[in-house]
Amino acid sequence: QVQLVESGGDMVQPGGSLRLSCDASGNIGSIYVLGWYRQLPGNQRELVATITNDGNTNYAASVKGRFAISRDNTKNTVYLQMNSLKPEETAYYYCNLKRYPFLDRTFAWGHGIQVTVSS
């Protein structure tokens, strides 16, 4: 069984930075995609960024150049460094795992963590 636990959520002023962490426990497999999604109030969950087991990254257009996803394979941890945050990015942020052979579908979600961008 895989568990994903997010941490690092907080309130930050517009233009500020936060780093989220997601610790994955259990068997995530050797071929996987770990990612971050967010859900704004009243909206559907949307992709923020993903990273594969071999380090390939993908970002939503709205966060390119401001957010960076990375991983520590020794700890099974994925990070999301968020810079120049905007008020409209206030949301619940979720960690996500897709695992081989079903890399097109979610294997596990974290419980999510609140990020608030406000002055």
Solvent accessible surface area in square Angstrom, and as a share of the most:
residue,aa,sasa,rsa
1,Q,197,0.87
2,V,17,0.10
3,Q,108,0.48
4,L,6,0.03
5,V,87,0.50
6,E,18,0.08
7,S,50,0.32
8,G,36,0.35
9,G,25,0.24
10,D,86,0.45
11,M,129,0.58
12,V,24,0.14
13,Q,119,0.53
14,P,59,0.37
15,G,55,0.53
16,G,19,0.18
17,S,57,0.37
18,L,27,0.13
19,R,131,0.48
20,L,0,0.00
21,S,20,0.13
22,C,0,0.00
23,D,72,0.37
24,A,9,0.07
25,S,60,0.39
26,G,45,0.44
27,N,102,0.52
28,I,8,0.04
29,G,28,0.27
30,S,90,0.58
31,I,75,0.38
32,Y,14,0.05
33,V,26,0.15
34,L,3,0.01
35,G,1,0.01
36,W,0,0.00
37,Y,34,0.13
38,R,14,0.05
39,Q,61,0.27
40,L,39,0.19
41,P,115,0.72
42,G,89,0.86
43,N,81,0.42
44,Q,159,0.71
45,R,86,0.31
46,E,72,0.32
47,L,56,0.28
48,V,0,0.00
49,A,0,0.00
50,T,19,0.11
51,I,6,0.03
52,T,32,0.19
53,N,41,0.21
54,D,98,0.51
55,G,29,0.28
56,N,94,0.48
57,T,65,0.38
58,N,76,0.39
59,Y,46,0.17
60,A,24,0.18
61,A,92,0.72
62,S,69,0.44
63,V,0,0.00
64,K,128,0.54
65,G,87,0.83
66,R,40,0.15
67,F,10,0.04
68,A,49,0.38
69,I,9,0.05
70,S,53,0.34
71,R,73,0.27
72,D,38,0.20
73,N,78,0.40
74,T,128,0.74
75,K,134,0.57
76,N,49,0.25
77,T,7,0.04
78,V,0,0.00
79,Y,32,0.12
80,L,0,0.00
81,Q,59,0.26
82,M,0,0.00
83,N,58,0.30
84,S,56,0.36
85,L,2,0.01
86,K,82,0.35
87,P,73,0.46
88,E,109,0.49
89,E,5,0.02
90,T,36,0.21
91,A,1,0.01
92,Y,85,0.32
93,Y,0,0.00
94,Y,27,0.10
95,C,0,0.00
96,N,2,0.01
97,L,0,0.00
98,K,31,0.13
99,R,61,0.22
100,Y,131,0.50
101,P,85,0.54
102,F,107,0.45
103,L,67,0.33
104,D,116,0.60
105,R,138,0.50
106,T,55,0.32
107,F,95,0.40
108,A,16,0.12
109,W,99,0.35
110,G,6,0.06
111,H,169,0.75
112,G,15,0.14
113,I,34,0.17
114,Q,75,0.34
115,V,0,0.00
116,T,30,0.17
117,V,4,0.02
118,S,49,0.32
119,S,127,0.82
